Amino acid sequence: MGVMISRSILAGMKKAATAAAPREACGLLLGAGGRIERFTECANVSDAPEIRFEIDPAALFAALRAERAGGNALLGYWHSHPSGDAAPSRTDAAMAAPDGKLWVILGGEDVTCWRAGDAGRWDKFAEEALILV
């Protein structure tokens, strides 16, 4: 199946990840169906932002309120791994709820997309294809 994303959105996430290094950058993925139509950058409020991320709860709640009011759906989350590994970490797995949300991970030049559930990598993530449009 796959998830559609524009080259410009992907370029924006890569730029944000580069600017945040050596800290992990993070944010929200907004859109409809299987298409990421927008991304946001959010503050990483983790107590150890060099090795994990935590999206600012205020940004998350604002996105959920906007969705309920008819805005873009919250499809998932994105974050960077400054170490260069674009696969979900054990820490990512511990944080992930099996809610079907997307997790886009940027590591170096690599970008991967995963759907949170109860199977796959770390028994939490099934890989999804990213389709550039």
Phi and psi in radians as a Rosetta constraint file:
Dihedral C 1 N 2 CA 2 C 2 CIRCULARHARMONIC 1.750 0.35
Dihedral N 2 CA 2 C 2 N 3 CIRCULARHARMONIC 2.869 0.35
Dihedral C 2 N 3 CA 3 C 3 CIRCULARHARMONIC -2.114 0.35
Dihedral N 3 CA 3 C 3 N 4 CIRCULARHARMONIC 2.224 0.35
Dihedral C 3 N 4 CA 4 C 4 CIRCULARHARMONIC -1.492 0.35
Dihedral N 4 CA 4 C 4 N 5 CIRCULARHARMONIC 2.448 0.35
Dihedral C 4 N 5 CA 5 C 5 CIRCULARHARMONIC -2.608 0.35
Dihedral N 5 CA 5 C 5 N 6 CIRCULARHARMONIC 2.468 0.35
Dihedral C 5 N 6 CA 6 C 6 CIRCULARHARMONIC -1.420 0.35
Dihedral N 6 CA 6 C 6 N 7 CIRCULARHARMONIC 2.709 0.35
Dihedral C 6 N 7 CA 7 C 7 CIRCULARHARMONIC -1.067 0.35
Dihedral N 7 CA 7 C 7 N 8 CIRCULARHARMONIC -0.625 0.35
Dihedral C 7 N 8 CA 8 C 8 CIRCULARHARMONIC -1.210 0.35
Dihedral N 8 CA 8 C 8 N 9 CIRCULARHARMONIC -0.648 0.35
Dihedral C 8 N 9 CA 9 C 9 CIRCULARHARMONIC -1.143 0.35
Dihedral N 9 CA 9 C 9 N 10 CIRCULARHARMONIC -0.784 0.35
Dihedral C 9 N 10 CA 10 C 10 CIRCULARHARMONIC -1.069 0.35
Dihedral N 10 CA 10 C 10 N 11 CIRCULARHARMONIC -0.731 0.35
Dihedral C 10 N 11 CA 11 C 11 CIRCULARHARMONIC -1.093 0.35
Dihedral N 11 CA 11 C 11 N 12 CIRCULARHARMONIC -0.669 0.35
Dihedral C 11 N 12 CA 12 C 12 CIRCULARHARMONIC -1.122 0.35
Dihedral N 12 CA 12 C 12 N 13 CIRCULARHARMONIC -0.721 0.35
Dihedral C 12 N 13 CA 13 C 13 CIRCULARHARMONIC -1.153 0.35
Dihedral N 13 CA 13 C 13 N 14 CIRCULARHARMONIC -0.719 0.35
Dihedral C 13 N 14 CA 14 C 14 CIRCULARHARMONIC -1.103 0.35
Dihedral N 14 CA 14 C 14 N 15 CIRCULARHARMONIC -0.711 0.35
Dihedral C 14 N 15 CA 15 C 15 CIRCULARHARMONIC -1.093 0.35
Dihedral N 15 CA 15 C 15 N 16 CIRCULARHARMONIC -0.774 0.35
Dihedral C 15 N 16 CA 16 C 16 CIRCULARHARMONIC -1.114 0.35
Dihedral N 16 CA 16 C 16 N 17 CIRCULARHARMONIC -0.689 0.35
Dihedral C 16 N 17 CA 17 C 17 CIRCULARHARMONIC -1.128 0.35
Dihedral N 17 CA 17 C 17 N 18 CIRCULARHARMONIC -0.742 0.35
Dihedral C 17 N 18 CA 18 C 18 CIRCULARHARMONIC -1.116 0.35
Dihedral N 18 CA 18 C 18 N 19 CIRCULARHARMONIC -0.741 0.35
Dihedral C 18 N 19 CA 19 C 19 CIRCULARHARMONIC -1.157 0.35
Dihedral N 19 CA 19 C 19 N 20 CIRCULARHARMONIC -0.551 0.35
Dihedral C 19 N 20 CA 20 C 20 CIRCULARHARMONIC -1.425 0.35
Dihedral N 20 CA 20 C 20 N 21 CIRCULARHARMONIC -0.395 0.35
Dihedral C 20 N 21 CA 21 C 21 CIRCULARHARMONIC -0.957 0.35
Dihedral N 21 CA 21 C 21 N 22 CIRCULARHARMONIC 2.422 0.35
Dihedral C 21 N 22 CA 22 C 22 CIRCULARHARMONIC -1.549 0.35
Dihedral N 22 CA 22 C 22 N 23 CIRCULARHARMONIC 0.142 0.35
Dihedral C 22 N 23 CA 23 C 23 CIRCULARHARMONIC -1.484 0.35
Dihedral N 23 CA 23 C 23 N 24 CIRCULARHARMONIC 2.746 0.35
Dihedral C 23 N 24 CA 24 C 24 CIRCULARHARMONIC -1.347 0.35
Dihedral N 24 CA 24 C 24 N 25 CIRCULARHARMONIC 2.270 0.35
Dihedral C 24 N 25 CA 25 C 25 CIRCULARHARMONIC -1.494 0.35
Dihedral N 25 CA 25 C 25 N 26 CIRCULARHARMONIC 2.723 0.35
Dihedral C 25 N 26 CA 26 C 26 CIRCULARHARMONIC -2.733 0.35
Dihedral N 26 CA 26 C 26 N 27 CIRCULARHARMONIC 2.860 0.35
Dihedral C 26 N 27 CA 27 C 27 CIRCULARHARMONIC 3.124 0.35
Dihedral N 27 CA 27 C 27 N 28 CIRCULARHARMONIC -2.919 0.35
Dihedral C 27 N 28 CA 28 C 28 CIRCULARHARMONIC -1.949 0.35
Dihedral N 28 CA 28 C 28 N 29 CIRCULARHARMONIC 2.646 0.35
Dihedral C 28 N 29 CA 29 C 29 CIRCULARHARMONIC -1.958 0.35
Dihedral N 29 CA 29 C 29 N 30 CIRCULARHARMONIC 2.151 0.35
Dihedral C 29 N 30 CA 30 C 30 CIRCULARHARMONIC -2.121 0.35
Dihedral N 30 CA 30 C 30 N 31 CIRCULARHARMONIC 2.569 0.35
Dihedral C 30 N 31 CA 31 C 31 CIRCULARHARMONIC 2.977 0.35
Dihedral N 31 CA 31 C 31 N 32 CIRCULARHARMONIC -2.611 0.35
Dihedral C 31 N 32 CA 32 C 32 CIRCULARHARMONIC -2.613 0.35
Dihedral N 32 CA 32 C 32 N 33 CIRCULARHARMONIC 2.470 0.35
Dihedral C 32 N 33 CA 33 C 33 CIRCULARHARMONIC 0.978 0.35
Dihedral N 33 CA 33 C 33 N 34 CIRCULARHARMONIC -2.249 0.35
Dihedral C 33 N 34 CA 34 C 34 CIRCULARHARMONIC -1.753 0.35
Dihedral N 34 CA 34 C 34 N 35 CIRCULARHARMONIC 0.525 0.35
Dihedral C 34 N 35 CA 35 C 35 CIRCULARHARMONIC -2.256 0.35
Dihedral N 35 CA 35 C 35 N 36 CIRCULARHARMONIC 2.146 0.35
Dihedral C 35 N 36 CA 36 C 36 CIRCULARHARMONIC -1.424 0.35
Dihedral N 36 CA 36 C 36 N 37 CIRCULARHARMONIC 2.003 0.35
Dihedral C 36 N 37 CA 37 C 37 CIRCULARHARMONIC -1.772 0.35
Dihedral N 37 CA 37 C 37 N 38 CIRCULARHARMONIC -0.281 0.35
Dihedral C 37 N 38 CA 38 C 38 CIRCULARHARMONIC -2.813 0.35
Dihedral N 38 CA 38 C 38 N 39 CIRCULARHARMONIC 2.650 0.35
Dihedral C 38 N 39 CA 39 C 39 CIRCULARHARMONIC -2.273 0.35
Dihedral N 39 CA 39 C 39 N 40 CIRCULARHARMONIC 2.704 0.35
Dihedral C 39 N 40 CA 40 C 40 CIRCULARHARMONIC -2.136 0.35
Dihedral N 40 CA 40 C 40 N 41 CIRCULARHARMONIC 2.621 0.35
Dihedral C 40 N 41 CA 41 C 41 CIRCULARHARMONIC -1.624 0.35
Dihedral N 41 CA 41 C 41 N 42 CIRCULARHARMONIC 2.391 0.35
Dihedral C 41 N 42 CA 42 C 42 CIRCULARHARMONIC -2.205 0.35
Dihedral N 42 CA 42 C 42 N 43 CIRCULARHARMONIC 2.720 0.35
Dihedral C 42 N 43 CA 43 C 43 CIRCULARHARMONIC -1.154 0.35
Dihedral N 43 CA 43 C 43 N 44 CIRCULARHARMONIC 2.381 0.35
Dihedral C 43 N 44 CA 44 C 44 CIRCULARHARMONIC -1.563 0.35
Dihedral N 44 CA 44 C 44 N 45 CIRCULARHARMONIC 1.843 0.35
Dihedral C 44 N 45 CA 45 C 45 CIRCULARHARMONIC -1.687 0.35
Dihedral N 45 CA 45 C 45 N 46 CIRCULARHARMONIC 0.266 0.35
Dihedral C 45 N 46 CA 46 C 46 CIRCULARHARMONIC -1.072 0.35
Dihedral N 46 CA 46 C 46 N 47 CIRCULARHARMONIC 2.610 0.35
Dihedral C 46 N 47 CA 47 C 47 CIRCULARHARMONIC -1.333 0.35
Dihedral N 47 CA 47 C 47 N 48 CIRCULARHARMONIC -0.164 0.35
Dihedral C 47 N 48 CA 48 C 48 CIRCULARHARMONIC -2.422 0.35
Dihedral N 48 CA 48 C 48 N 49 CIRCULARHARMONIC 1.204 0.35
Dihedral C 48 N 49 CA 49 C 49 CIRCULARHARMONIC -1.163 0.35
Dihedral N 49 CA 49 C 49 N 50 CIRCULARHARMONIC -0.195 0.35
Dihedral C 49 N 50 CA 50 C 50 CIRCULARHARMONIC -1.322 0.35
Dihedral N 50 CA 50 C 50 N 51 CIRCULARHARMONIC -0.351 0.35
Dihedral C 50 N 51 CA 51 C 51 CIRCULARHARMONIC -2.219 0.35
Dihedral N 51 CA 51 C 51 N 52 CIRCULARHARMONIC -0.089 0.35
Dihedral C 51 N 52 CA 52 C 52 CIRCULARHARMONIC -2.785 0.35
Dihedral N 52 CA 52 C 52 N 53 CIRCULARHARMONIC 2.916 0.35
Dihedral C 52 N 53 CA 53 C 53 CIRCULARHARMONIC -2.201 0.35
Dihedral N 53 CA 53 C 53 N 54 CIRCULARHARMONIC 2.680 0.35
Dihedral C 53 N 54 CA 54 C 54 CIRCULARHARMONIC -2.528 0.35
Dihedral N 54 CA 54 C 54 N 55 CIRCULARHARMONIC 2.038 0.35
Dihedral C 54 N 55 CA 55 C 55 CIRCULARHARMONIC -1.227 0.35
Dihedral N 55 CA 55 C 55 N 56 CIRCULARHARMONIC 2.371 0.35
Dihedral C 55 N 56 CA 56 C 56 CIRCULARHARMONIC -0.929 0.35
Dihedral N 56 CA 56 C 56 N 57 CIRCULARHARMONIC 2.072 0.35
Dihedral C 56 N 57 CA 57 C 57 CIRCULARHARMONIC -0.984 0.35
Dihedral N 57 CA 57 C 57 N 58 CIRCULARHARMONIC -0.568 0.35
Dihedral C 57 N 58 CA 58 C 58 CIRCULARHARMONIC -1.083 0.35
Dihedral N 58 CA 58 C 58 N 59 CIRCULARHARMONIC -0.699 0.35
Dihedral C 58 N 59 CA 59 C 59 CIRCULARHARMONIC -1.170 0.35
Dihedral N 59 CA 59 C 59 N 60 CIRCULARHARMONIC -0.710 0.35
Dihedral C 59 N 60 CA 60 C 60 CIRCULARHARMONIC -1.118 0.35
Dihedral N 60 CA 60 C 60 N 61 CIRCULARHARMONIC -0.813 0.35
Dihedral C 60 N 61 CA 61 C 61 CIRCULARHARMONIC -1.121 0.35
Dihedral N 61 CA 61 C 61 N 62 CIRCULARHARMONIC -0.650 0.35
Dihedral C 61 N 62 CA 62 C 62 CIRCULARHARMONIC -1.103 0.35
Dihedral N 62 CA 62 C 62 N 63 CIRCULARHARMONIC -0.714 0.35
Dihedral C 62 N 63 CA 63 C 63 CIRCULARHARMONIC -1.149 0.35
Dihedral N 63 CA 63 C 63 N 64 CIRCULARHARMONIC -0.691 0.35
Dihedral C 63 N 64 CA 64 C 64 CIRCULARHARMONIC -1.170 0.35
Dihedral N 64 CA 64 C 64 N 65 CIRCULARHARMONIC -0.686 0.35
Dihedral C 64 N 65 CA 65 C 65 CIRCULARHARMONIC -1.113 0.35
Dihedral N 65 CA 65 C 65 N 66 CIRCULARHARMONIC -0.755 0.35
Dihedral C 65 N 66 CA 66 C 66 CIRCULARHARMONIC -1.098 0.35
Dihedral N 66 CA 66 C 66 N 67 CIRCULARHARMONIC -0.703 0.35
Dihedral C 66 N 67 CA 67 C 67 CIRCULARHARMONIC -1.065 0.35
Dihedral N 67 CA 67 C 67 N 68 CIRCULARHARMONIC -0.808 0.35
Dihedral C 67 N 68 CA 68 C 68 CIRCULARHARMONIC -1.096 0.35
Dihedral N 68 CA 68 C 68 N 69 CIRCULARHARMONIC -0.482 0.35
Dihedral C 68 N 69 CA 69 C 69 CIRCULARHARMONIC -1.511 0.35
Dihedral N 69 CA 69 C 69 N 70 CIRCULARHARMONIC 0.100 0.35
Dihedral C 69 N 70 CA 70 C 70 CIRCULARHARMONIC 1.827 0.35
Dihedral N 70 CA 70 C 70 N 71 CIRCULARHARMONIC 0.102 0.35
Dihedral C 70 N 71 CA 71 C 71 CIRCULARHARMONIC -1.389 0.35
Dihedral N 71 CA 71 C 71 N 72 CIRCULARHARMONIC -3.005 0.35
Dihedral C 71 N 72 CA 72 C 72 CIRCULARHARMONIC -1.004 0.35
Dihedral N 72 CA 72 C 72 N 73 CIRCULARHARMONIC 2.555 0.35
Dihedral C 72 N 73 CA 73 C 73 CIRCULARHARMONIC -1.289 0.35
Dihedral N 73 CA 73 C 73 N 74 CIRCULARHARMONIC 2.555 0.35
Dihedral C 73 N 74 CA 74 C 74 CIRCULARHARMONIC -1.402 0.35
Dihedral N 74 CA 74 C 74 N 75 CIRCULARHARMONIC 1.799 0.35
Dihedral C 74 N 75 CA 75 C 75 CIRCULARHARMONIC -1.447 0.35
Dihedral N 75 CA 75 C 75 N 76 CIRCULARHARMONIC -0.470 0.35
Dihedral C 75 N 76 CA 76 C 76 CIRCULARHARMONIC 2.880 0.35
Dihedral N 76 CA 76 C 76 N 77 CIRCULARHARMONIC -2.628 0.35
Dihedral C 76 N 77 CA 77 C 77 CIRCULARHARMONIC -2.371 0.35
Dihedral N 77 CA 77 C 77 N 78 CIRCULARHARMONIC 2.748 0.35
Dihedral C 77 N 78 CA 78 C 78 CIRCULARHARMONIC -2.339 0.35
Dihedral N 78 CA 78 C 78 N 79 CIRCULARHARMONIC 2.629 0.35
Dihedral C 78 N 79 CA 79 C 79 CIRCULARHARMONIC -2.765 0.35
Dihedral N 79 CA 79 C 79 N 80 CIRCULARHARMONIC 2.899 0.35
Dihedral C 79 N 80 CA 80 C 80 CIRCULARHARMONIC -1.913 0.35
Dihedral N 80 CA 80 C 80 N 81 CIRCULARHARMONIC 2.678 0.35
Dihedral C 80 N 81 CA 81 C 81 CIRCULARHARMONIC -2.023 0.35
Dihedral N 81 CA 81 C 81 N 82 CIRCULARHARMONIC 1.682 0.35
Dihedral C 81 N 82 CA 82 C 82 CIRCULARHARMONIC -1.000 0.35
Dihedral N 82 CA 82 C 82 N 83 CIRCULARHARMONIC -0.334 0.35
Dihedral C 82 N 83 CA 83 C 83 CIRCULARHARMONIC -1.171 0.35
Dihedral N 83 CA 83 C 83 N 84 CIRCULARHARMONIC -0.326 0.35
Dihedral C 83 N 84 CA 84 C 84 CIRCULARHARMONIC 1.758 0.35
Dihedral N 84 CA 84 C 84 N 85 CIRCULARHARMONIC -0.050 0.35
Dihedral C 84 N 85 CA 85 C 85 CIRCULARHARMONIC -1.651 0.35
Dihedral N 85 CA 85 C 85 N 86 CIRCULARHARMONIC 2.011 0.35
Dihedral C 85 N 86 CA 86 C 86 CIRCULARHARMONIC -1.564 0.35
Dihedral N 86 CA 86 C 86 N 87 CIRCULARHARMONIC 0.293 0.35
Dihedral C 86 N 87 CA 87 C 87 CIRCULARHARMONIC -1.739 0.35
Dihedral N 87 CA 87 C 87 N 88 CIRCULARHARMONIC 2.674 0.35
Dihedral C 87 N 88 CA 88 C 88 CIRCULARHARMONIC -1.066 0.35
Dihedral N 88 CA 88 C 88 N 89 CIRCULARHARMONIC 2.422 0.35
Dihedral C 88 N 89 CA 89 C 89 CIRCULARHARMONIC -1.576 0.35
Dihedral N 89 CA 89 C 89 N 90 CIRCULARHARMONIC 2.989 0.35
Dihedral C 89 N 90 CA 90 C 90 CIRCULARHARMONIC -1.072 0.35
Dihedral N 90 CA 90 C 90 N 91 CIRCULARHARMONIC -0.623 0.35
Dihedral C 90 N 91 CA 91 C 91 CIRCULARHARMONIC -1.111 0.35
Dihedral N 91 CA 91 C 91 N 92 CIRCULARHARMONIC -0.751 0.35
Dihedral C 91 N 92 CA 92 C 92 CIRCULARHARMONIC -1.004 0.35
Dihedral N 92 CA 92 C 92 N 93 CIRCULARHARMONIC -0.777 0.35
Dihedral C 92 N 93 CA 93 C 93 CIRCULARHARMONIC -1.094 0.35
Dihedral N 93 CA 93 C 93 N 94 CIRCULARHARMONIC -0.685 0.35
Dihedral C 93 N 94 CA 94 C 94 CIRCULARHARMONIC -1.158 0.35
Dihedral N 94 CA 94 C 94 N 95 CIRCULARHARMONIC -0.522 0.35
Dihedral C 94 N 95 CA 95 C 95 CIRCULARHARMONIC -1.496 0.35
Dihedral N 95 CA 95 C 95 N 96 CIRCULARHARMONIC -0.391 0.35
Dihedral C 95 N 96 CA 96 C 96 CIRCULARHARMONIC -1.353 0.35
Dihedral N 96 CA 96 C 96 N 97 CIRCULARHARMONIC 2.311 0.35
Dihedral C 96 N 97 CA 97 C 97 CIRCULARHARMONIC -1.575 0.35
Dihedral N 97 CA 97 C 97 N 98 CIRCULARHARMONIC 2.540 0.35
Dihedral C 97 N 98 CA 98 C 98 CIRCULARHARMONIC -1.368 0.35
Dihedral N 98 CA 98 C 98 N 99 CIRCULARHARMONIC 1.095 0.35
Dihedral C 98 N 99 CA 99 C 99 CIRCULARHARMONIC -1.894 0.35
Dihedral N 99 CA 99 C 99 N 100 CIRCULARHARMONIC 0.078 0.35
Dihedral C 99 N 100 CA 100 C 100 CIRCULARHARMONIC 1.391 0.35
Dihedral N 100 CA 100 C 100 N 101 CIRCULARHARMONIC 0.072 0.35
Dihedral C 100 N 101 CA 101 C 101 CIRCULARHARMONIC -1.244 0.35
Dihedral N 101 CA 101 C 101 N 102 CIRCULARHARMONIC 2.647 0.35
Dihedral C 101 N 102 CA 102 C 102 CIRCULARHARMONIC -1.421 0.35
Dihedral N 102 CA 102 C 102 N 103 CIRCULARHARMONIC 2.568 0.35
Dihedral C 102 N 103 CA 103 C 103 CIRCULARHARMONIC -2.233 0.35
Dihedral N 103 CA 103 C 103 N 104 CIRCULARHARMONIC 1.905 0.35
Dihedral C 103 N 104 CA 104 C 104 CIRCULARHARMONIC -1.703 0.35
Dihedral N 104 CA 104 C 104 N 105 CIRCULARHARMONIC 2.234 0.35
Dihedral C 104 N 105 CA 105 C 105 CIRCULARHARMONIC -2.130 0.35
Dihedral N 105 CA 105 C 105 N 106 CIRCULARHARMONIC 2.254 0.35
Dihedral C 105 N 106 CA 106 C 106 CIRCULARHARMONIC -1.884 0.35
Dihedral N 106 CA 106 C 106 N 107 CIRCULARHARMONIC 2.242 0.35
Dihedral C 106 N 107 CA 107 C 107 CIRCULARHARMONIC -2.458 0.35
Dihedral N 107 CA 107 C 107 N 108 CIRCULARHARMONIC 1.936 0.35
Dihedral C 107 N 108 CA 108 C 108 CIRCULARHARMONIC 1.074 0.35
Dihedral N 108 CA 108 C 108 N 109 CIRCULARHARMONIC -2.262 0.35
Dihedral C 108 N 109 CA 109 C 109 CIRCULARHARMONIC -1.536 0.35
Dihedral N 109 CA 109 C 109 N 110 CIRCULARHARMONIC -0.121 0.35
Dihedral C 109 N 110 CA 110 C 110 CIRCULARHARMONIC -1.550 0.35
Dihedral N 110 CA 110 C 110 N 111 CIRCULARHARMONIC 2.537 0.35
Dihedral C 110 N 111 CA 111 C 111 CIRCULARHARMONIC -2.371 0.35
Dihedral N 111 CA 111 C 111 N 112 CIRCULARHARMONIC 2.278 0.35
Dihedral C 111 N 112 CA 112 C 112 CIRCULARHARMONIC -2.231 0.35
Dihedral N 112 CA 112 C 112 N 113 CIRCULARHARMONIC 2.814 0.35
Dihedral C 112 N 113 CA 113 C 113 CIRCULARHARMONIC -2.290 0.35
Dihedral N 113 CA 113 C 113 N 114 CIRCULARHARMONIC 2.376 0.35
Dihedral C 113 N 114 CA 114 C 114 CIRCULARHARMONIC -2.361 0.35
Dihedral N 114 CA 114 C 114 N 115 CIRCULARHARMONIC 2.623 0.35
Dihedral C 114 N 115 CA 115 C 115 CIRCULARHARMONIC -1.963 0.35
Dihedral N 115 CA 115 C 115 N 116 CIRCULARHARMONIC 2.201 0.35
Dihedral C 115 N 116 CA 116 C 116 CIRCULARHARMONIC -1.278 0.35
Dihedral N 116 CA 116 C 116 N 117 CIRCULARHARMONIC 2.303 0.35
Dihedral C 116 N 117 CA 117 C 117 CIRCULARHARMONIC -2.801 0.35
Dihedral N 117 CA 117 C 117 N 118 CIRCULARHARMONIC -2.480 0.35
Dihedral C 117 N 118 CA 118 C 118 CIRCULARHARMONIC -2.230 0.35
Dihedral N 118 CA 118 C 118 N 119 CIRCULARHARMONIC 0.507 0.35
Dihedral C 118 N 119 CA 119 C 119 CIRCULARHARMONIC -2.690 0.35
Dihedral N 119 CA 119 C 119 N 120 CIRCULARHARMONIC 2.919 0.35
Dihedral C 119 N 120 CA 120 C 120 CIRCULARHARMONIC 1.675 0.35
Dihedral N 120 CA 120 C 120 N 121 CIRCULARHARMONIC -2.614 0.35
Dihedral C 120 N 121 CA 121 C 121 CIRCULARHARMONIC -1.019 0.35
Dihedral N 121 CA 121 C 121 N 122 CIRCULARHARMONIC 2.247 0.35
Dihedral C 121 N 122 CA 122 C 122 CIRCULARHARMONIC 0.982 0.35
Dihedral N 122 CA 122 C 122 N 123 CIRCULARHARMONIC 0.398 0.35
Dihedral C 122 N 123 CA 123 C 123 CIRCULARHARMONIC 1.017 0.35
Dihedral N 123 CA 123 C 123 N 124 CIRCULARHARMONIC 0.502 0.35
Dihedral C 123 N 124 CA 124 C 124 CIRCULARHARMONIC -2.392 0.35
Dihedral N 124 CA 124 C 124 N 125 CIRCULARHARMONIC -0.471 0.35
Dihedral C 124 N 125 CA 125 C 125 CIRCULARHARMONIC -2.256 0.35
Dihedral N 125 CA 125 C 125 N 126 CIRCULARHARMONIC 2.211 0.35
Dihedral C 125 N 126 CA 126 C 126 CIRCULARHARMONIC -1.818 0.35
Dihedral N 126 CA 126 C 126 N 127 CIRCULARHARMONIC 2.268 0.35
Dihedral C 126 N 127 CA 127 C 127 CIRCULARHARMONIC -1.240 0.35
Dihedral N 127 CA 127 C 127 N 128 CIRCULARHARMONIC 2.439 0.35
Dihedral C 127 N 128 CA 128 C 128 CIRCULARHARMONIC -2.065 0.35
Dihedral N 128 CA 128 C 128 N 129 CIRCULARHARMONIC 2.511 0.35
Dihedral C 128 N 129 CA 129 C 129 CIRCULARHARMONIC -1.325 0.35
Dihedral N 129 CA 129 C 129 N 130 CIRCULARHARMONIC 2.415 0.35
Dihedral C 129 N 130 CA 130 C 130 CIRCULARHARMONIC -1.685 0.35
Dihedral N 130 CA 130 C 130 N 131 CIRCULARHARMONIC 2.199 0.35
Dihedral C 130 N 131 CA 131 C 131 CIRCULARHARMONIC -1.898 0.35
Dihedral N 131 CA 131 C 131 N 132 CIRCULARHARMONIC 1.980 0.35
Dihedral C 131 N 132 CA 132 C 132 CIRCULARHARMONIC -1.327 0.35
Dihedral N 132 CA 132 C 132 N 133 CIRCULARHARMONIC 2.262 0.35
